[in-house]
């Protein structure tokens, strides 16, 4: 098994966040707005960790 550097509890917390984010998108009255909000939040978290996000754009 590959070492991720995360504890099992941290991995579970991350997956819960992903799951609830997807639920929020599914029920959002304005899905595009919800997706944009979540992208901003994810970008802020990545940048706080020192990860450059400009190269992570999927086209």
C-alpha positions in Angstrom: 0.0 0.0 0.0 1.3 3.4 -0.9 2.1 5.8 1.9 0.1 9.1 1.5 1.4 10.9 4.6 -2.2 11.2 5.9 -3.7 9.3 8.8 -6.8 7.2 8.2 -8.8 9.8 10.1 -7.5 12.6 7.8 -8.3 10.6 4.7 -11.9 10.0 6.0 -12.3 13.7 6.8 -11.2 14.6 3.2 -13.6 12.1 1.7 -16.5 13.3 3.8 -15.7 16.9 2.5 -15.7 15.6 -1.1 -19.0 13.7 -0.6 -20.8 16.7 1.0 -19.5 19.1 -1.6 -20.9 16.8 -4.3 -24.3 16.7 -2.5 -24.3 20.5 -2.3 -23.7 20.7 -6.1 -26.5 18.3 -6.7 -29.1 20.2 -4.7 -27.9 23.8 -5.5 -30.5 26.0 -7.2 -27.6 27.5 -9.2 -25.1 24.7 -9.8 -22.6 26.9 -11.7 -22.5 29.3 -8.8 -22.0 26.5 -6.3 -19.2 25.0 -8.4 -17.5 28.3 -8.7 -17.7 28.8 -4.9 -16.2 25.4 -4.3 -13.5 25.9 -6.8 -12.5 29.2 -5.0 -12.5 27.4 -1.7 -10.3 24.5 -3.1 -7.9 27.0 -4.7 -7.5 28.9 -1.5 -6.7 25.7 0.4 -4.2 24.6 -2.2 -2.5 28.0 -2.3 -2.3 28.0 1.5 -0.3 24.7 1.1 2.0 26.4 -1.4 0.6 24.6 -4.4 0.4 26.6 -7.6 -3.1 26.2 -9.1 -2.6 27.9 -12.5 -1.2 24.6 -14.0 -4.1 22.5 -12.7 -6.7 23.8 -15.2 -8.5 21.0 -17.1 -9.7 21.9 -20.6 
